[in-house]
């Protein structure tokens, strides 16, 4: 068959769809984002907290079990209990580096390197690889937000892939001001912008339908059958897209959050970012958001929190709390104020994560809620700190919590899973990439094995 209007030949186009080669019959599945049963788009939200988690406060009370139903969470994570059946809590995987390198590794699997303080990863991050899969389908490709003010590379966890194999990924700086983020995202909520986006999406679908129809003319019976499946998937997307007037009506009915105003303190900024995130996802203005609560070495004061037995004047910043907060008692046997502060911060982190999940779960969508169609990742740049241990600044026992619906991902939720150092953190990233429909053989520096125990 000759080349189509774009210059792609038949073999190249079939390979792009997964239809080329001698092994076609076994590997010919429609791309996950094109399947007819995916009538609701999937999203990704990353919730990033810096510094370590204390193992004693993180692990649920499951004794020595390594794979247990998540029927009870630790007291510090108890605010997440309403979502236990939609949570996969991971323990026992090892990353490469912590702190200045850990922020780069958290979503890329490549911990970066000298020169400091940049520590760029060598590939794009999971969220951005997923965003690229939906390029052009939303007015905002992805959204990066941060609670703490200040521009440091440690607040960057999302990186676009470089322009070529030798180019460094491009850091996506998070927006700290909710007012600026609001203007950027919700200015798209106008009839004119809605029409432009509808026409762009319609053009892509028309182009794809034309190619599929042309390819069927010279296809084998098996290829023809699979092309027909792809064509039906595209037709389903067309039905979802509706007409131009419908797109405008959808935008007009989309519920815009209240525009942030005035100077907000840190916790209020975080809540404003969460409101913005949920509304932007619900309106399909973006499908990828990352929220950085605080970078690892940033000295956040947390002056809005209270800790048992700790007067306000004795509070120290988050970085100092993490050095010396592992044990409930000091070496002299006195109550450890840093431990009490660490417990308060860790509890607050979980409460804010629970608030995010609650807001997502409050939006009906399809046969469930917005949360059911969103993968929420709670990640950090350090591993767990054990009782009696000082913060090791390493990524042993990396804590990772996945929340949301399992439909379309293959993940088996409602569990606590201790992988006992049998897999690398990068293997987990590879497995999550597959759950999001990214067909990759490896991820990061060491991600080569799919962690089958994560899957149903």
PLY file of the C-alpha trace (Angstrom):
ply
format ascii 1.0
element vertex 456
property float x
property float y
property float z
element edge 455
property int vertex1
property int vertex2
end_header
0.00 0.00 0.00
1.23 3.50 -0.72
1.84 6.22 1.80
-1.06 8.05 3.38
-1.57 11.79 3.47
0.91 12.25 6.32
3.68 10.29 4.68
3.44 7.37 7.08
3.63 4.04 5.33
1.35 1.14 6.14
3.93 -0.80 8.15
4.84 2.18 10.31
1.23 3.00 11.07
0.39 -0.60 11.90
3.39 -0.80 14.20
2.24 2.39 15.94
-1.11 0.77 16.60
0.50 -2.46 17.70
-0.54 -4.24 14.50
2.76 -4.88 12.75
5.15 -7.80 12.70
4.87 -11.56 12.69
3.66 -11.68 16.29
0.68 -9.49 15.53
-1.95 -11.90 16.75
-0.61 -11.96 20.31
0.23 -8.32 20.82
-2.47 -6.48 18.96
-4.42 -4.64 21.58
-5.86 -1.20 21.18
-3.92 1.49 23.04
-5.42 1.77 26.53
-6.48 5.36 25.95
-8.41 4.34 22.80
-10.42 1.43 24.18
-14.18 1.73 23.93
-14.73 0.62 27.52
-12.70 3.59 28.76
-15.69 5.92 28.48
-14.21 8.11 31.21
-10.62 9.39 30.96
-8.01 8.31 33.49
-6.03 10.90 35.43
-2.88 11.04 37.53
-2.32 13.14 40.66
0.99 13.12 42.53
1.05 14.19 46.20
4.67 14.75 47.24
5.90 15.28 50.79
9.55 15.85 51.62
11.68 14.23 54.31
11.25 10.82 55.84
8.32 8.92 57.25
8.80 7.10 60.54
8.32 3.37 60.02
6.49 2.95 63.33
3.97 5.60 62.27
3.64 4.42 58.65
3.13 0.65 58.77
-0.35 -0.68 59.56
-0.77 -3.10 62.50
-0.36 -6.30 60.46
2.45 -7.95 62.43
4.89 -9.82 60.20
2.46 -10.12 57.29
3.84 -9.07 53.92
0.56 -9.06 51.98
-2.45 -8.17 54.09
-5.89 -6.61 53.61
-5.79 -2.97 54.59
-8.50 -3.29 57.22
-6.74 -0.96 59.66
-4.19 1.77 59.11
-1.64 3.17 61.53
-2.98 5.88 63.88
-1.11 8.56 61.94
-2.73 7.45 58.66
-6.16 6.78 60.17
-7.72 9.73 58.31
-7.32 7.64 55.15
-9.45 4.79 56.56
-12.58 5.67 54.50
-10.56 4.90 51.38
-8.78 1.78 52.60
-10.42 -0.40 49.94
-9.01 1.94 47.28
-5.48 2.16 48.70
-2.39 0.10 47.96
0.23 0.82 50.65
3.73 -0.29 49.66
6.76 -0.96 51.80
10.10 -2.69 51.34
11.45 -1.30 48.07
14.77 0.43 47.64
15.58 3.53 45.66
18.97 4.89 44.70
19.55 8.22 46.46
17.77 10.58 48.82
17.27 14.30 49.30
18.78 16.38 46.51
18.86 13.36 44.22
15.67 11.78 45.53
13.33 14.45 44.19
14.63 13.72 40.69
14.28 9.97 41.18
10.78 10.01 42.70
8.96 9.89 39.35
11.77 9.32 36.85
13.72 6.38 38.24
16.91 8.28 37.46
18.31 10.02 40.54
20.30 12.65 38.71
23.84 13.63 39.56
26.39 16.39 39.67
26.64 19.27 39.35
24.64 20.20 42.40
22.21 21.69 43.10
20.41 20.75 39.89
20.57 16.93 40.01
18.60 16.54 36.79
17.21 13.09 36.01
18.19 11.53 32.70
14.65 10.80 31.52
11.20 12.32 31.75
8.97 11.55 34.71
6.05 9.13 34.92
3.45 11.89 35.06
4.86 13.60 31.98
5.12 10.38 29.99
1.45 9.81 30.79
0.61 13.42 29.87
2.31 12.97 26.50
-0.03 10.06 25.82
-2.94 12.54 25.96
-1.19 15.41 24.20
-3.66 17.86 22.70
-6.74 16.42 24.40
-6.88 19.00 27.20
-6.24 22.72 27.30
-3.54 22.29 29.98
-1.16 19.39 29.39
-0.26 19.10 33.07
-0.26 21.22 36.18
2.49 21.57 38.79
1.66 23.14 42.15
3.56 23.73 45.39
2.59 24.85 48.89
5.94 26.29 49.98
7.29 29.47 48.48
10.81 29.58 47.07
12.41 28.40 43.85
14.74 25.47 44.42
15.34 22.39 42.32
14.18 20.26 45.22
10.65 21.50 44.60
10.74 20.12 41.04
9.53 16.54 40.68
8.11 16.69 37.12
10.36 16.74 34.07
9.52 16.74 30.38
11.64 14.32 28.33
14.53 16.02 26.55
14.26 16.87 22.87
16.61 14.01 22.00
18.53 11.19 23.69
21.42 13.48 24.63
19.33 16.34 25.99
18.53 16.76 29.66
14.87 16.63 30.66
13.16 19.97 31.13
12.21 20.87 34.72
8.61 21.96 35.23
8.65 24.47 38.05
5.60 24.24 40.31
3.36 27.26 40.72
3.14 28.35 44.34
0.51 31.07 43.96
-3.00 29.61 43.60
-4.17 32.84 41.97
-1.69 32.47 39.11
-2.53 28.79 38.71
-6.25 29.60 38.65
-5.79 32.15 35.89
-3.70 29.77 33.83
-6.14 26.86 34.03
-9.57 28.41 34.08
-9.07 31.05 31.43
-9.74 28.09 29.08
-13.32 28.01 30.35
-14.77 30.23 27.66
-16.98 29.36 24.68
-14.21 30.36 22.27
-11.61 28.18 23.97
-14.07 25.29 24.15
-14.78 25.50 20.42
-11.06 25.61 19.60
-10.34 22.57 21.76
-13.32 20.65 20.31
-12.18 21.37 16.76
-8.63 20.25 17.56
-9.85 16.98 19.05
-12.26 16.43 16.18
-9.47 16.98 13.66
-7.32 14.31 15.31
-10.18 11.80 15.30
-11.09 12.49 11.67
-7.45 12.04 10.69
-7.27 8.71 12.54
-10.51 7.41 11.02
-9.20 8.20 7.55
-6.01 6.24 8.13
-7.80 3.26 9.61
-10.21 3.10 6.70
-7.40 3.23 4.15
-5.37 0.57 5.93
-8.26 -1.91 5.97
-8.25 -2.02 2.17
-4.99 -3.97 2.05
-5.07 -5.69 5.43
-5.08 -9.40 6.15
-8.25 -10.82 7.77
-6.64 -10.71 11.23
-5.34 -7.18 10.73
-8.73 -6.15 9.36
-10.46 -7.49 12.46
-8.10 -5.62 14.77
-8.33 -2.45 12.73
-12.11 -2.69 13.04
-11.70 -2.82 16.83
-9.54 0.29 16.73
-12.06 2.01 14.49
-14.87 1.25 16.93
-12.73 2.68 19.74
-12.29 5.88 17.78
-16.03 6.00 17.05
-16.64 5.73 20.80
-14.37 8.73 21.34
-16.33 10.60 18.68
-19.57 9.84 20.52
-18.03 11.08 23.76
-16.79 14.20 22.04
-20.29 15.10 20.86
-20.90 18.19 18.80
-19.44 21.66 18.99
-22.43 23.20 20.75
-22.39 20.40 23.30
-18.74 21.13 24.09
-19.60 24.77 24.74
-22.56 23.76 26.93
-20.30 21.45 28.96
-17.86 24.28 29.61
-20.64 26.64 30.62
-21.95 24.09 33.13
-18.50 23.24 34.51
-18.24 24.27 38.14
-15.37 26.68 38.59
-13.91 26.94 42.11
-13.88 30.26 43.87
-10.94 32.31 42.66
-8.28 32.57 45.39
-7.80 36.09 46.68
-5.45 37.86 49.04
-2.38 36.47 50.74
-2.84 32.89 51.86
-0.86 31.10 54.54
0.79 27.78 53.68
-2.04 25.38 54.63
-4.59 27.61 52.90
-2.46 27.60 49.75
-2.42 23.81 49.81
-6.21 23.63 50.18
-6.60 26.12 47.32
-4.33 23.96 45.17
-6.44 20.89 45.97
-9.66 22.71 45.05
-8.07 23.83 41.80
-6.83 20.31 41.08
-10.22 18.67 41.57
-12.08 21.26 39.49
-9.54 21.13 36.66
-9.75 17.33 36.51
-13.55 17.32 36.71
-13.77 19.83 33.86
-11.21 17.82 31.85
-8.97 20.87 31.55
-6.03 18.66 32.49
-5.47 15.01 33.39
-2.15 15.30 35.19
-1.38 17.28 38.37
1.50 17.18 40.84
1.32 18.86 44.24
4.55 19.41 46.19
3.66 19.94 49.84
7.24 20.75 50.80
10.71 20.02 49.36
12.99 17.75 51.34
15.46 20.21 52.79
13.22 23.24 52.97
12.90 24.47 56.54
9.11 24.53 56.81
8.06 25.74 60.25
4.61 24.07 60.43
3.64 26.80 62.87
-0.06 26.00 62.47
0.28 22.53 64.02
0.22 21.43 67.65
2.12 18.55 69.23
1.53 16.98 72.63
3.85 18.43 75.25
5.58 20.85 72.87
5.14 24.58 73.49
5.01 26.67 70.34
8.34 28.32 71.16
10.05 24.90 71.14
9.03 24.02 67.60
11.82 23.69 65.05
11.62 23.45 61.27
10.76 20.24 59.41
14.31 19.47 58.35
15.54 19.63 61.94
12.56 17.62 63.19
13.54 14.76 60.88
16.97 14.62 62.50
16.25 13.18 65.89
12.53 12.47 65.78
12.62 8.69 65.30
12.31 7.60 68.93
9.57 8.57 71.40
12.17 9.01 74.16
15.49 10.80 74.29
18.67 9.06 75.43
17.94 10.29 78.96
14.47 8.76 78.92
12.59 12.05 78.63
9.78 12.50 76.08
11.29 13.37 72.70
9.74 16.63 71.52
10.99 16.08 67.98
9.18 12.76 67.86
5.95 14.45 68.95
6.45 17.10 66.28
7.23 14.46 63.65
4.05 12.61 64.57
2.03 15.82 64.23
3.49 16.61 60.80
3.05 13.06 59.53
-0.56 13.04 60.75
-1.20 16.36 59.01
0.27 15.03 55.75
-2.18 12.12 55.86
-5.10 14.42 56.68
-4.32 16.57 53.65
-4.02 13.48 51.47
-7.40 12.35 52.82
-8.85 15.77 52.00
-7.65 15.40 48.41
-9.22 11.93 48.13
-12.46 13.16 49.71
-12.76 15.99 47.21
-12.08 13.68 44.27
-14.61 11.17 45.61
-17.29 13.86 45.90
-17.52 14.30 42.11
-19.82 11.74 40.43
-18.43 10.46 37.16
-19.48 7.56 34.96
-20.34 4.55 37.09
-18.35 5.89 40.06
-16.57 9.05 41.10
-13.66 11.14 39.92
-11.45 9.29 42.43
-12.38 5.96 40.84
-10.87 7.18 37.57
-7.77 8.79 39.07
-4.47 7.27 40.17
-3.20 9.25 43.16
0.43 8.65 44.15
1.83 9.75 47.51
5.60 9.80 47.09
8.66 11.15 48.89
12.39 11.46 48.33
13.51 9.46 51.38
12.97 6.02 52.81
11.44 5.12 56.16
13.33 5.81 59.37
13.28 2.99 61.91
12.99 3.43 65.70
16.27 4.55 67.23
17.71 5.46 63.84
18.68 8.93 62.75
17.35 10.07 59.38
19.70 8.12 57.06
19.10 10.36 54.03
18.76 7.21 51.94
15.94 5.50 50.09
15.73 2.14 51.82
12.14 1.02 52.49
10.70 3.71 50.25
7.14 4.55 51.36
4.65 4.69 48.52
0.89 4.90 48.68
-1.33 4.45 45.62
-4.98 5.48 45.89
-7.94 5.51 43.54
-9.95 3.10 41.46
-8.48 -0.07 40.00
-10.58 -0.15 36.82
-8.33 -0.16 33.77
-5.09 -0.32 35.77
-4.89 -3.96 36.82
-3.76 -2.95 40.32
-5.17 -4.89 43.27
-6.17 -2.30 45.84
-7.16 -2.48 49.50
-3.84 -4.00 50.59
-0.65 -3.46 52.49
2.25 -5.00 50.59
5.81 -5.43 51.86
8.05 -6.32 48.91
10.94 -7.18 51.29
13.61 -5.61 49.12
12.95 -8.10 46.30
12.25 -5.31 43.83
13.76 -1.93 43.15
11.72 1.26 43.37
12.25 1.62 39.64
10.51 -1.73 39.11
7.49 -0.28 40.89
7.58 2.74 38.57
7.70 0.38 35.59
4.66 -1.49 36.92
2.75 1.75 37.48
3.63 2.88 33.97
2.05 -0.30 32.61
-1.01 0.32 34.79
-1.32 3.70 33.09
-1.10 2.20 29.63
2.53 3.11 28.88
4.08 0.26 26.95
7.65 0.24 28.25
10.18 -2.54 28.68
12.13 -0.66 31.34
11.86 2.41 33.53
14.64 4.52 34.94
18.06 3.11 35.70
17.02 -0.23 37.19
13.35 -0.80 36.44
13.28 -4.00 34.38
10.83 -6.28 36.24
7.07 -5.91 36.50
5.98 -6.42 40.11
3.25 -8.97 39.51
2.13 -8.94 43.15
0.85 -5.39 42.67
-1.60 -6.66 40.08
-4.94 -8.40 40.38
0 1
1 2
2 3
3 4
4 5
5 6
6 7
7 8
8 9
9 10
10 11
11 12
12 13
13 14
14 15
15 16
16 17
17 18
18 19
19 20
20 21
21 22
22 23
23 24
24 25
25 26
26 27
27 28
28 29
29 30
30 31
31 32
32 33
33 34
34 35
35 36
36 37
37 38
38 39
39 40
40 41
41 42
42 43
43 44
44 45
45 46
46 47
47 48
48 49
49 50
50 51
51 52
52 53
53 54
54 55
55 56
56 57
57 58
58 59
59 60
60 61
61 62
62 63
63 64
64 65
65 66
66 67
67 68
68 69
69 70
70 71
71 72
72 73
73 74
74 75
75 76
76 77
77 78
78 79
79 80
80 81
81 82
82 83
83 84
84 85
85 86
86 87
87 88
88 89
89 90
90 91
91 92
92 93
93 94
94 95
95 96
96 97
97 98
98 99
99 100
100 101
101 102
102 103
103 104
104 105
105 106
106 107
107 108
108 109
109 110
110 111
111 112
112 113
113 114
114 115
115 116
116 117
117 118
118 119
119 120
120 121
121 122
122 123
123 124
124 125
125 126
126 127
127 128
128 129
129 130
130 131
131 132
132 133
133 134
134 135
135 136
136 137
137 138
138 139
139 140
140 141
141 142
142 143
143 144
144 145
145 146
146 147
147 148
148 149
149 150
150 151
151 152
152 153
153 154
154 155
155 156
156 157
157 158
158 159
159 160
160 161
161 162
162 163
163 164
164 165
165 166
166 167
167 168
168 169
169 170
170 171
171 172
172 173
173 174
174 175
175 176
176 177
177 178
178 179
179 180
180 181
181 182
182 183
183 184
184 185
185 186
186 187
187 188
188 189
189 190
190 191
191 192
192 193
193 194
194 195
195 196
196 197
197 198
198 199
199 200
200 201
201 202
202 203
203 204
204 205
205 206
206 207
207 208
208 209
209 210
210 211
211 212
212 213
213 214
214 215
215 216
216 217
217 218
218 219
219 220
220 221
221 222
222 223
223 224
224 225
225 226
226 227
227 228
228 229
229 230
230 231
231 232
232 233
233 234
234 235
235 236
236 237
237 238
238 239
239 240
240 241
241 242
242 243
243 244
244 245
245 246
246 247
247 248
248 249
249 250
250 251
251 252
252 253
253 254
254 255
255 256
256 257
257 258
258 259
259 260
260 261
261 262
262 263
263 264
264 265
265 266
266 267
267 268
268 269
269 270
270 271
271 272
272 273
273 274
274 275
275 276
276 277
277 278
278 279
279 280
280 281
281 282
282 283
283 284
284 285
285 286
286 287
287 288
288 289
289 290
290 291
291 292
292 293
293 294
294 295
295 296
296 297
297 298
298 299
299 300
300 301
301 302
302 303
303 304
304 305
305 306
306 307
307 308
308 309
309 310
310 311
311 312
312 313
313 314
314 315
315 316
316 317
317 318
318 319
319 320
320 321
321 322
322 323
323 324
324 325
325 326
326 327
327 328
328 329
329 330
330 331
331 332
332 333
333 334
334 335
335 336
336 337
337 338
338 339
339 340
340 341
341 342
342 343
343 344
344 345
345 346
346 347
347 348
348 349
349 350
350 351
351 352
352 353
353 354
354 355
355 356
356 357
357 358
358 359
359 360
360 361
361 362
362 363
363 364
364 365
365 366
366 367
367 368
368 369
369 370
370 371
371 372
372 373
373 374
374 375
375 376
376 377
377 378
378 379
379 380
380 381
381 382
382 383
383 384
384 385
385 386
386 387
387 388
388 389
389 390
390 391
391 392
392 393
393 394
394 395
395 396
396 397
397 398
398 399
399 400
400 401
401 402
402 403
403 404
404 405
405 406
406 407
407 408
408 409
409 410
410 411
411 412
412 413
413 414
414 415
415 416
416 417
417 418
418 419
419 420
420 421
421 422
422 423
423 424
424 425
425 426
426 427
427 428
428 429
429 430
430 431
431 432
432 433
433 434
434 435
435 436
436 437
437 438
438 439
439 440
440 441
441 442
442 443
443 444
444 445
445 446
446 447
447 448
448 449
449 450
450 451
451 452
452 453
453 454
454 455
